Amino acid sequence: MNSFTSEWLALREPVDHRSRNPKLMASVKAYLQHIESSRPGAVHVVDLGCGSGSNLRALAPVFNEVQEWTLVDSDPKLLNAAHAALLKWSDDSTIVKNDPHTSAHQSQESQLILKKHSKKIIVNFQCADLAKEAHLPIMAKSDLVTAAAFFDLTSDSWLKKFSMALTKPLYATLSYNGAETWDPQGPDDQAVLQAFHFHQRTDKGFGAASGPNAANVLINLLKDRHFDVEVEDSPWVMNELDRPLTEQLAFGIADAVKETGLLPIETVENWLRSKKTASQCTVGHTDFFAYP
Ligand SMILES: C[S@@+](CC[C@H](N)C(=O)[O-])C[C@H]1O[C@@H](n2cnc3c(N)ncnc32)[C@H](O)[C@@H]1O
């Protein structure tokens, strides 16, 4: 679950999309429409930890008629997966080579111009390790910085650097907030959740991860900088129809808990046995929109 394969991201995409808080999406949409009315041309959005482009696919259909996106990730394989997935998703597309001497297959070396319904969406790809650079120059030139399921990987100290440098509105969606329920319940649920959270706080490249506290930490840091912040819940609410995702989630949690060595393997295996066929599962997430 922590390797972020494009298969895992594809499995969670439909549930991610339906779980986003609609009130917050409406606030972000209204803000971008206001930009359009005061300044013609494309609105520019930067997506941090873009993975295979799910955040763009959720937002572009509700955003302005003309949009330019910069998709940022440290994993070139996922950037290439985003490139391919966006071409498949769009109604029409043009690939523009940035450097005529290189092949346009590598996502970072090309720009996409997509049509989806009535929208024109220009997409740039940037391979960058955000652990090394908490703020990219492109963010200062954008109208909106966004990230989905990303900030919980970062650390309190990184979030501090990020919040100090941020000058643009931030829409952060689907940050895991630690709330989790399963049906059927079991005697070890609490112990497994605690061990999972221990794993969530281990280093994911940014120092000891903020994990389930990340959204709250960042919200408070931005409030200290006098950003206005709207906060809403965006839980995954899953039933039998979401079995492929709940099953992989249960395997991922069990693997993470085993890695911590905090619980006997048998306890984890028993937990996994009852959860991989769970009839219901909710996973808490927080969405927020912060504007300076
Ligand atoms: C849980 S995935 C979310 C992907 C995507 N936003 C989505 O909603 O499907 C986290 C993403 O953060 C990226 N990531 C992790 N560490 C990073 C780093 N140091 N710099 C840039 N991206 C990073 C991963 O490669 C992965 O694509």
The ligand as an SDF file (V2000), in Angstrom:
LIG
                    3D

 27 29  0  0  0  0  0  0  0  0999 V2000
   -1.1620    8.1130   -1.9290 C   0  0  0  0  0  0  0  0  0  0  0  0
   -0.3710    8.6000   -3.3950 S   0  0  0  0  0  0  0  0  0  0  0  0
   -1.5720    9.7720   -4.0090 C   0  0  0  0  0  0  0  0  0  0  0  0
   -1.4840    9.9620   -5.4860 C   0  0  0  0  0  0  0  0  0  0  0  0
   -2.5420   10.8720   -6.1150 C   0  0  0  0  0  0  0  0  0  0  0  0
   -2.4880   12.2120   -5.5470 N   0  0  0  0  0  0  0  0  0  0  0  0
   -3.9240   10.2800   -5.9720 C   0  0  0  0  0  0  0  0  0  0  0  0
   -4.7580   10.9000   -5.3080 O   0  0  0  0  0  0  0  0  0  0  0  0
   -4.1690    9.2070   -6.5360 O   0  0  0  0  0  0  0  0  0  0  0  0
    0.9590    9.6390   -2.8530 C   0  0  0  0  0  0  0  0  0  0  0  0
    1.7940   10.2060   -3.9960 C   0  0  0  0  0  0  0  0  0  0  0  0
    2.8370   11.0260   -3.4560 O   0  0  0  0  0  0  0  0  0  0  0  0
    4.0040   10.8160   -4.2100 C   0  0  0  0  0  0  0  0  0  0  0  0
    5.1860   11.1620   -3.4100 N   0  0  0  0  0  0  0  0  0  0  0  0
    5.6590   10.5040   -2.3220 C   0  0  0  0  0  0  0  0  0  0  0  0
    6.7870   11.0820   -1.8860 N   0  0  0  0  0  0  0  0  0  0  0  0
    7.0400   12.1250   -2.7220 C   0  0  0  0  0  0  0  0  0  0  0  0
    8.0800   13.0890   -2.7990 C   0  0  0  0  0  0  0  0  0  0  0  0
    9.0930   13.0810   -1.9380 N   0  0  0  0  0  0  0  0  0  0  0  0
    8.0290   14.0240   -3.7700 N   0  0  0  0  0  0  0  0  0  0  0  0
    7.0100   14.0180   -4.6700 C   0  0  0  0  0  0  0  0  0  0  0  0
    5.9970   13.1300   -4.6500 N   0  0  0  0  0  0  0  0  0  0  0  0
    6.0120   12.1860   -3.6910 C   0  0  0  0  0  0  0  0  0  0  0  0
    3.9540    9.3270   -4.5450 C   0  0  0  0  0  0  0  0  0  0  0  0
    4.8140    8.9860   -5.6230 O   0  0  0  0  0  0  0  0  0  0  0  0
    2.4780    9.1550   -4.8580 C   0  0  0  0  0  0  0  0  0  0  0  0
    2.2000    9.3960   -6.1970 O   0  0  0  0  0  0  0  0  0  0  0  0
  1  2  1  0
  2  3  1  0
  2 10  1  0
  3  4  1  0
  4  5  1  0
  5  6  1  0
  5  7  1  0
  7  8  2  0
  7  9  1  0
 10 11  1  0
 11 12  1  0
 11 26  1  0
 12 13  1  0
 13 14  1  0
 13 24  1  0
 14 15  1  0
 14 23  1  0
 15 16  2  0
 16 17  1  0
 17 18  1  0
 17 23  2  0
 18 19  1  0
 18 20  2  0
 20 21  1  0
 21 22  2  0
 22 23  1  0
 24 25  1  0
 24 26  1  0
 26 27  1  0
M  CHG  2   2   1   9  -1
M  END
$$$$
